[in-house]
């Protein structure tokens, strides 16, 4: 069983500092909209996948005016002894740390160890998030579906994150060269300079094709894995008999699926690359005029088909929710199969979007999980729990009040054992705060933020895991 027991945030989105504890089973983050509930669960998504469905870059994840954000989480792994019917035989806690920078590479640490790239810990914390934006997977732009496939592949396929970053770099370099060539159209330049740029374009195009084809193959493999569960789950969620499937649509479809297949019989992968290279030559004028890569994985799409028809054009509101939920549940089953453990489940304000039937089904799914984290604006948004089910409720409004230096009755983390890596730092901070007489107000708040700034910088130096930046949550 894998669960998150403690989460600490610094300068992440709207949270200058925040610390809270979760329990196995059902956890509910309750509070009016605008307080930052979604930001809390988004941090867990970033920790799990290395990205957020709400942002394409790191900058929006960092509180405005600060150079970096920090995410720290304690992840508990409990092993069950089925032969002796013992609940746990091993209880291991791993502390993951992320430093997300406005500029520069994002970094990670595990248990205070050496500095790593963030991609090195992607997939270590299996998690699936259900959000109000999920319906856009059916109706939205292709970029939404590409983002989902990239995020899924990053946690399912070893090396995919590296491949995607490499392709993105190559695509940017090729587009920049196309713009340079376009800017020189009609301008007198030496033949040598022109030839150098054309040779450079040829090199970048060859890398673009090779890397792009591998990216396409891996995405199609992930679509195949999702299809193992997707259609069956749609049937389980639907009140009527329906068939559903996912179809990957490369932007060079006519080459990869027709000429590419025939070429494959004649000359294998090299012939496929040659066919795509010829296509690039035919669209050269258009690419130079616009300064962009006109074909490639950055323009691919995934078609969600319901009863043989494209769902983005023909599905009803209820059907689109069914398809979106089924897609996330299919990902959940793949992660469960890969990890051998149930992933953590996040339900971010989804109950208010669903009809009673689907609300009941998603709640039934949630109650079967080892840990589920639910965000709601009001208690009435959560379906009634069965008599034997208990929920751990966190008052986000009070947590926000304490996080900003005020007084309140927010949820408080449980007392720290003496051997907890947070304990020493927390005690030192609290003692320092008492000595300085820090209370609510501008002066006290300034000192808390100063402490947070110092700690954020220490993430990349000595081991800095604890709640140094969260003393206001314990005031």
N, C-alpha and C positions, 0 to 999 in steps of 0.2 A: 504494500500500500504506500502510495506517494502522496504527501500532503505538504502544503505550506503552513508553517506554524507562526512565523513572524515576518512582517514586511516593514521596511523602513525606506522612506523616500526623502530626498533633499533636492529642492529646486526642480522638481519634476512637475511640469505643467503648472497647475495652480497651487501646488503644495510646496511651500517654502521648507517645511519639515513636517513629517508625519510618521508615526509608528503605531502599528496595531497588530494584534494577535488573532489568528484564526484557529479553528478547531476542526477535527475530522467531522464529516457529516455536513449539515446545512448551515451555512453562514449567510446572514442577511445584512447588507449595508443599506441602512434606511435613512432617508433625508430628502428634503426638497431639491428640485433640480437646480443646478448651478453651483453646488457645494464641492464637486470634485469626485463624486462616486465613481464615475466612469474613468477618471484619471487613475484611480487606485487600481482598478482591474486592468487598465491598459498597461500599467507598469508590469503586471504579471505576464501579459501577452508579449511584451518586449523581451522580458527575461526568458521566456520559453522559445520564441521564434526569431529573436533578433530584429524584429520589425513591428510596426503597428499598422493596422488596417486604416487608421485615421490620418496617417502622415506618410509622405513619401521620402522625407529627409529627417535628420535628427533635430533640426533647429526648433520645430514646434514643440518638441518634447521637453525642452529646457525652459525654465521660468525666465520670462523676459528680463533682460538686464544682467543675466548671469552667464558665465562661460560654459558651465557644465551642470549636469544633473547626475544624481547617484541613486541607484536602486540596490538594496540589500535584502536578501531573503534567506530565512532558514528553511530548508527543505528536509522533511522527515521521511525516512524510508523504513517501513515496518514489514518484516517477513513473517509469514504465517507457517506454522507447523501443522500440516493437515493430518499427518499420521497420528500425532498425539492430541489432536484437537486443541492445540494451544494457540491462543490468539496471536502472540508474537514471539519470535525467537531472536530477533535482532532489531535494534532501534538505533539507526544511524542518522545523525544530523549533518547536513552539508550546507555551508554558507556560500551563497553565490553573490557576487558583487559586480555591478555594471557601472561604468562611468560613461555617460553619454555627453559628447561634446558638440557645441555649436560648430566648431571648426576642428578638423583633425580626426584621427581615428578613434573610434569607440573602443574601450578596453574592458577587460573582465578579469576577475580573480575567483579562485575556488579555495575556500578555507584559508584565505590570506596568503595563498601561494604566489608563484611568479605571475607577472602581468601577461595576459593573453589577449588575443584578438577576440572580439565579441562572438565571431562566428565559431570559435572553438568550444563554446558552451551551448550553442543552439541545439535544441532537441533534448538537452539533459533534463529539463523539467517538462514532461508532457502535459499539455494543456490545450483545451479547445474552448473558444469563446463564442457564445451566441449573442448577437447584438441586433439593435434595430436596423442597422445598415445591411444586414444579411439579405434582405429582399433585393438589394441592388445587385446581388450576384445573379439574379434572374433578369431584372429589367435594366440594369445600369450599363455603363459604357464598358467596352472590352477591357479597359485598364483595370477595372474592379476585379474582373475574373482572372486576369493575368496575375494581379497581386495575390489573390487567393491561392492560385496554383503555385506561384513562387514561394509563398509562405509555407504551404503544405510540403512542397518538395524539399525545402530547406530542413525540415525536421524528419522527413522520411528517407531522403537519399543522401548518403554520405558524399561530401564534396560538392553538393549542388550550390551552396552559397558561394564557394570559391569560383565555380564556373560562371554563375550569374554576375558576380563582380567583374570577372575578367571580360565577359561579353559586353557589359555596360561600358567598361573603359574603352574597349575596341570600338564600340559603336560611337562613343563621343569623339574619339580621335578621327574616325572616318568622316563623321559629319562636319567636324571643324575643317578638315582638309577640303571637303566639298565646298564649304563656304569660301575658303581662300581661293579656290579655283574659279568659283563663280564671280568673286570680286574682281578678278583679273580679266574677265571677259571684256573685250574691247579695249583693254589697256595694253600698251606696248611692253612686252617682257621678252627677255632673251629666250632663245630656243632651249638653252641649257636649263634655265630655271623652270620653264614649262615642263620639260621632260622629267626633271627631278620630282615635281609634284605628281605627275602622272605615274611615275614609278612608285612613289609613296602610296598613291591611291590603290595601285595594284596590290601592294603588300598588305595594306589594311583590309582590302576587300577579301583577299584570300583568308586572312585570319577571321574576318567577320563571318564568312561562309562556314568555315570549319567549326568555329566555336558556336555559331548559331545553329548549325545542324545538330550538334551534340546537345545543346540546350533544348531544342525541339524534341529530340528523341527522349530525353529524360522527362520532359513535361508530359509527353504522350504516354510514357510508362506510368506516371502518377495518375493520369486520367484512367488508364486501364485498371489500376488498383482501386480507385474510387468506385468504378463501375461494378466491382465485385459486390459492393454493398448497396450502392445508391438506389437501384431499381427496387430492390427488396424493401428498403426502408420507406420509400415512397408508398409502396403498397400498404405497409404497416400503418402509416400515418393517414392514409386516405380512407374516406368513407365509401368510395367507389373503386371499381377495378380500373387501374391505370398503369401504363407502362412508361418508364422514364429512363433516359440514358444521357451520357455526356459524350460529346464529340469534339475532339480538338481540331481547330481550323487554322492551319499555318497560312501566313500571308503569301507564301509561294506555293499555294495548294496545287496549281496546275503543273508545277514542276516536280514537287516532292511526291505527289500521289499519282501522277500519270506518267509524265516523261521520266520522272525519277524511278518509278517502278520498272518501266521498260529498260531504262538505262542500266538499272541494277542487274537485269538479266544479261546485259551485254558486257558491262565493264565494271560493275560493282560501285562502291561508294565514290571512287574518283570520277566516274562518269556522271554521277549525280551532281558532284561539285562543279564539274565543267558545265553542265546544263544550267545550273543556277548562275554561274559566272557569265554565261552568254546572256541570261536575262538581265543581269546588272548592266551589261554593255548596251542593251537595247534601251534601258531607262536612264542611261547616263545623263542625257541632256536635261531630263526632268529633275534628277537629283541635284545637279549643279545649279539649276535655276532656283530651286527651293532651299538648297543647303541642308537637306535632311536625307536620312536613309529611308527609302520608300518601301522596301520590303525587309523582312526579317522577323525574329521572335518578338521584337518590341512592338509589332503590329498584329500579333496573333490573337486569336479569340478562342473561347470555349462555348460551344452551342449546347444549351440545356434543352433537350427535346422531351416533350410530353405527348404521348400517343402519336409519335412520329412527326410532330409539328414543333417549330421553334417556340419555346415557352415565352421568350421575351416579347413575342408578338401575339400570342394566343392565350396565355394563361390568365386566369382570374386572380384577384387579390389573394383569395384563400389558397389557390393552387400554387401561387408563387411563394407563399410562406411555407407550404408543405415542401416544395422543392428546395428552398433555402435551408430549412431545418434538416432535411434528409442529407444534403450535401455536407453540412457540419457533422451530422451523426456518422456519416460514412468516414469522414476524417478521424473522428473519435475511435471508430473500430479499428482503423489502420494503426493508429498510435497505440491502442491497447494491444494489438497483435505484435507490434514491433517491440514495445517496452515490456510486455508480459505483465503490465500493471494498468489499472484504470487511470486514465488521465484526469487531472483536475478539470472541473467543468465550471465555466463562468457563464452566468445568465445575466447579461447587462440590460436591464430595463426592457425585457422582451415580453413580459406578461401583459403589459398594457397594450401591446400591439396585436395580441392574438385573441381569437374567439374562444369561448369556454371549452370547446372540445380540444382544440390544440393546446390550450393552457394546461388542461388536465394531463394530456399525453406528455408534454415536455416536463411537467412536474413529476410524473411517474418515472420518467427517465432520470431526472435529477436525483430522486430519492434512492435510486439504485447505486449511486456513485459513492466512492470513498470520501470525496470532498467536493462540495459545490458551493460557489460563491455567487450570491444573488444581489443585484442592486435594484432598489425600488424607491419611488418617491413617497409612497405611503404604504402602510401595512396592508391596506385593502387590495393592493395590486398583486399580492401573493395568494395563490389558491390555498384553501384550507389544508393544513397538514393532517395526515392520519393521526389517530390518537396516540400511537407509540412513537411518533416522530418528534424530534426536538430541534429547534433552530437557535443558533447563537447569533444574537442581534447586536449590531454595532450602530450606535447613534452618530451619524456622520456630522450632524450640526454641532453637537457637543465636542466631537473630536476636532472639528475645525476651530471652534472657539478656543480650546486649549492649545492647539497648534499655533495660534496667533498671540498667545501670552495671556489670554483671559482666563476666567475661572468658570468651571462648569462641571457637569457630571458625565463627561464623555467616557466611553469604554476605555478601561485602563488595562495595559498588558499585565499578565500575571506576574507575581514576584519572580525575580531572577534568581536561580540557584547560584551558589558561590562559584561553581565551575563554568558558568555560562560566559562565553567570550564577550558578551555585552556588559556583564556586571560591573567590572572594574571601571570601565569608562563612564558608565551611567552614574555610579556612585561619585566619581570625581566631578562630573558635571553638576550633579545636584548639590554637592558640597560647595562648589565654586559659586553656584547661583545663590545659595543661602548666604554665603559670606558677602557677596556683592549686593545683597538686598534686592535682587531682581524681581520685580513685580510687573503686572500689566502696565503698559504705557510705552511711550515712544522710546525712552532710554533702555528699558528692559528688552524691548523687541530688537533694538539695534544690536545689543550684545548677543542675543540668541542668533541673529543672522550672521554676525561676525564669527561666532563659533562654527556655524554651518559652513561658511566660506573656507575657514581654515581646514575643516575636516574634509571637504570635498577635494581639496588639493592633496591631502594626505592619502587619498585612495590609491594614487599611483605610486606612492612611496612605501612607507612601513605599513604593516598590517593595521587596517583601520576599518573594522567591521561594525563596531557597536553603535550605540545610540548617542554618540557625542553631539549629534545635531538635533536631538529630539528631546532635550531636557524640558522644553515647554509642554510636552505632552504629559509630563509627570508632575508638573508644578502643583 
